[in-house]
């Protein structure tokens, strides 16, 4: 019997050793596939040290995970058996170790007691690996987190986050070159993953379901968010405020419980806050992609069944190209936008309007397929808009006339509530596409 148990332990450890190797390989693979960006994560494995065991029946095994961590040195491994789950304790990881569970579905850390740091698990050391656990519960609320990181080059992979209280899943603060991959987040009534003042992070192949927001990036630069699934988030699938972040190949479904809810929301404060939104699939959201501020490159996304496919709100210098925008209420809505370029998109079969401009200045709409919408395009009050060489679903027209409205500012007056309001003179206006395409464009990336 004892020999059988030892053999099982040996086999389990061999499997986990192979998995740790896989984690290290995965980091390298993620970097290679990260769109040739200058993000690098130190892929050198930790110097293999001692292995400490928690749970199980082996001689010298620890009962508490924190006791094992306290007795490690950098490079050690803490292996946690599932037969003593749940482990009800907060954890502080202040050494460069690998913490690994026997099975992510059955090795449970229950945070049903309050730690000292506003979180259940805190990582302060660099080069920590945490893998193969289920994390349950927290006594903290809203701004508390299940797992908090404020260090560098850590790997959080293949875990399940399933709390019963309002908190964040993972909160990364002031870290560099961290990898968050293949984790699942269920029913977190805040954000699944939040990073703040953290750069060069890779967040890939995670699944978030039922959060306020799935992935949130605050004031962070040069991060990659790729190949994640975000399902039934209440407000925002992915929120980005920062510079030079890449949001690519994510699947986002159902974020529509508020007016400004969005599959992806990008906020740029400065003209060089350029972010790339690339090859995402977004469905059943209030807004597919919502940008506020400056300069996003929005390319090769598929957006359908949203109220607004893309909404540029007081947004300047965006490039909208090679997207498929169909079966929404409005395809693209530009509100008070300036110097945006919309080119080579499929904007088809939207229920109200293909493209609507509202106020703004010098937006350009070039070489798109704009057809089979209830109303293909309308300009309300945007000055000096340019329409050129779009395909309107008709091969026999020499020019396309678009009917809209203009306005002239006359001044302000007090309304019935005693508040000042602007007064305009409104007049009918037409825009003209002087050289409409005679056939549809074959949009690259849409085949």
N, C-alpha and C positions, 0 to 999 in steps of 0.2 A: 504493500500500500504506500509506504513511504517512498519507495523507489519510483512508483508510478507518479507520485506527486512531484518528485524532483525532476522526473523526465518532462512532466507537463510544464513546470517552471522553466526548464531549459528551453523547451520548444517555444514557449511564449516569449522568453527573452530574445531568442534568435529572431523571431518575427519582428519584435520591436526594434532590434538593432538594425534590421534591414530597413524598417520604416524610417528611422532616424537618418540613415544614409539617403533615403529617398527625399526627405525634407531638404537635405543639403543640396542634392542634385536639383530639386525643384527651384531653389533660389537661383541657381545658375541659369536654369532654363527660363525662368521668368525674366531675368535680366536680358538674356539674349533676344527674347521675343518682345521686348518692351519698345518696339517701334524705333529702334536705333537711338533711343534717348540716352543722354549721359547720366543715367542712374546706375549706380553700382552698389552692390551689397557685398560685404566681405564674406566670401563663401568658404573661407578656411574653416574646417571643422575644429571644434574645441579639442584641446589636448585630452585624449581619452584618459579619464582618471578612474576613481573608484565608483562602484555601483552600490547605492544604498537602497534598501527595499522597505516599503511601507505596506502594512497589511500582510495577508497570507499567513503561513504557518512556519516559515523558516526561522531558524535560531538567529537571534539578533535583529530581527525585523522590527521596524519602528511601528508604533501605533498611530502617531500623529505625523502628518506631512511636514508641518513646520519644524518639528524636532529633527527630522531627517535633513531638511534644508539647513538648519542651524549648524549641523555637523558636517556639511560639505565644504569642499574647497573648489576654486574655479576649475572647470573641466569635468567635475563629477556628474554622475547621472543619478537621479532619484526615480525609481520605478515603483509605481503605485498599483497594488493589486485591487481588483474590484470586489473581492469577497468580504471586505470590511466596509464597503460603502453603505450609507453616505458618510463622507468625512465632513463633519460640521465644524469648520474652523476658518478664520481669515488667514491669509498667507502674505508674507513679505519675502520677496525673492531679491536678495541683495548680493548674490554671487552669480557668476557666469556658469550656469548649470543647465542641464537638460532635465526637465520635469515631464514625465511621460506616464500616461495611464495604460492599464492593461487593455481596456476596451472603452471607446468613447461613449457607448450607449449604457454601460453599466458601471463605469468608474466615475462616481459622482462626488463633487465638492459642493456642499450646501452652505451658502453664506447666510444662514438664518441666525447670525449674530453679528453685531456691528464691529467692524475693525476700527483701527485708529486713524485711517487715512481717507475716509469717505469712499471706500471701495472694499470689495471682498478680497481681491488679490492685487497686490502692488508689486511692480517690477521696477527696481531702481538700478540694477546692474546692467551692463551691456552684454550682448551675445548670449541671451537666454532663449531657450526653446521650451515652449509649453504646447503639449500635443496630447490628443486622445482623452479628453475629459468631457463630462457633462457638468455645467455650472448652473446651479439652481439658487434662486432666491437671493434676497438682500434685505437688510433692515433699513438701508438708506432709501431715499426717494429722489426722483427726478435728476438732480445733479450728481447723485452717487453713481458709481460704475461697478459692474461685476469685476472687470479687469482694467487696471490703470497702469499705463506705461509712461515713464519719463526717462528713457534711456535710448540707446542706439543699437542697431543691428540685431534686433530680436526677431524671432520667428514664432508666430502664433498660428497653429495649423490644426485642422481636423478636430475641432471641438464643437460642442453643442452648448448654446446659451439659451436658457429657458427660465427666466425669473418669473415671479408672481407679482412683483411690485414695480412701480414706475421708476426706471433707472436706465442708464446707458448699458450697452453690452461691453464694448471695448472703448476706452478713452486714451488716446495717445497724445501726450503733451510734450512739446519741445524735444522730440526725438528725430533722429536721422537714420535713413536707410533701414527701416523696419519692413518686414514682410508679414502680411495678414492674409492667410489663404485657406480655402476649403473648410471654413467654419460655417455653422448654421445658427441662425438667430430666429427665435420664435416668440411672438407675443411680447416684445419689449416695448413698453409704453413710453419710449423716448426715442433715442437713436440707436441703431444697431452698432455702427462704428462711427466714432467721432475722432478726427485728428485736428489739432490746433497748434499753430506755430511749429509744425512738423514737416520736414522736407524729404524729398527723395524716398517716399514710401510707395510700396507696391501693395495694392489691395486687389486680390484676384480670386475668382472662382468661389466666392462666398454666396450664401443664400440667406436673404433676409425676408421674413414674412410677418406682417402685422405690426410694424413699428410706426411711430410718428414719422420718422424719416429713416431711410435705410442707411445711407452713407453720407456723412457730413464732413466737409473740408473747410476749416476756418483759417484764413490768413496763413496759408501754407502753399509752398511752391514746388514745382517739379515732381509732382506725384502722378502715379498711374493707377487708375481705377478701371479694371478690365475684366470682362467675362463673369460678372456677378449677375445673380438673379435677384430681383427686388419685386416682391409680390404683395399686393394689397397694403401698401404703405398709406397712411392716412393723409399726409401732407406732401412730402417730397421724397422721390426715390433717391436721387443723388443731388446734394447741394454743394456748390463750389464757390468759394471766395478766395482768390489768390491769383497766382501767376504761373503760366507755363505748365498747367496740369493737363493731362490727357485722360479723357473719359471715353472708353472704347469698348465695343462689342458686349455691352451689357443688355440684359433683357429686363424691361421695366413694365409692370402691368398693374394698373389700377392705383392711381394717386389722385383722388378727386373729391376730397371731403372739405375743401376750402377754395375760395376764389383764386388765390395765388398758389394753389397746389400744383405740382408739376412733376413730370417724370424726371427731368433734369432742370435744375435752376442754377444759373450762373450769374454771379454779381461781380462786376469789375469796377474798382474805384479809380483806377488810373488808366491812361490810354495805352500803356504797355502791359496791362494785365491780360495777356492773350492766353486763352485756353482753347483746347481742341476737343470737340465733341464729334466722335467718329464711329460710324458703323454700329450704332445702338438701335435696338428695336423697342419701340415704345407704343403701348396700346392702352386705351381706356383710362386716360388721365385728363384732369381738368385742362392742363396745358402740357403738350408733349415736351417741348423745350421752351423755357422762359429765360430770357436774358435781360439783365438790368445793368446799365453802365456801359463799359467799353469792351469791344474787340474780342469776339469769339470766332473761331473757325468751326462752322457746323457743316459737316460733310458726310454723305453716304449713310444717313440714318433712314430708317423706315418708321414712319409715324402714322398711326391710323386710329380712328374711333376716339378722338379727343375733342374737347370743345375748340381749342386752338391747337393746331399742329405745332406751329412755332410762333411765339409771341415775343417781339422785340419791344420792350417797354423802356422808353427814354434811353435808348441804347444806340451807341455810335460805333461805326467802323467794323461791323460784323460782316463776315463772308458766309453766305448761305449757298451751298453748292452741292449738286449731285444727290439730293435727298429725294425719297419717295414719300409724298405727303398726300394721303388719300383717305376718303371716307371720314373726314373730320367735319365739324360744323364750319369752322373757317380753317383754311389751309395755313396761310401765313398772315399774321396781323402785326403791322408795324405802327406803333403808337409813339408819336413824338420822336421818331428815330431820325438820325442824321448820318449821311454818308455810308449807308449800308448797301452792299452789293448782293443781289439775289440772282443767281445764274445757274443754268443747266440743272434745274430741278424738274421732277415730275409732280405737278400740282393738279391733280385730277380727281373728279368725282367727289368733291366736297359739298356738303349739304346746303351751305349758305353762300360762302364766297371763297374763291380760290386765293386771291391776295387782296387785302385791304390795307391801304395807307391812311393813317389818321394823323394829321398834322406832320411835323417834321420837315426835313429839308434835304434835297439832293440825294434821294435814294434811287438806285438804279436796278431795273428789272430786265434782265437780258437773257435771251437764248433758252428760255424755259418752255416746257410743255404745260400750257395752262388751258385746260379744256374739260368739258363735260361736268363742270361745276354748275350749280344752280345760277350763280353769277360769277363770271370768271374773275373780274377785277373791278376795283373801285378806289378812287382817290378822293378822300375827304380832307381838304385843307392842307395837304402836303405840297410844299413849294418846290418847283423845279425838279419834279420826278422825271426820270427818263425810262421809257419803255422802248425796247428795241429787239427786233428779230425773235420774238416769242412765237411759238406755234399755238394757235388758238382753235385748233380742231377743224380748220377750213383751209383747203388748198387753193381756193379761188379768190382770195381777198388780196387787194393791193395795199390796204392799210386797215388798221383796227382802231375804231373810235371807242373810247371809254368815257362813260358819263359819270360825273361826280359833282362835287361842290367846292367852291373856294370861299374865303372869308377875308374881311378887312377889319382890323382892330380899330374901334372908334373911341374907346376910353373905358372908364369904369363908372359904376353907379351903385347906390345902396339898394339892396333888395328889401323885400317886405320884412325880413328878419333883422334889418339893420346892419347887414354885412356887405362889404364891397364885392361886386361881381363885374367881370369883364363884359363889354358890349361889343358885338361884331355886326357887320353887314355881310349877309350871306348872298351868294350868287351862283348860278349854274356854271359848271366848268367842264371842259372836255380835255382828256389826255389822248395822245395819238401814238400808236406804234406804227412808225412810218414804213417799216420794212418787215412785216410779219413773215415768219418762216412758212414755206409752202409744204412742209411735211414734218412729222414729229422727229425730235432728236432722239438718238440712241444714247441714253445717259450712261456714261461710264460708271461702273460699280453697282449698277442696278440689275444686272443680268444674273 
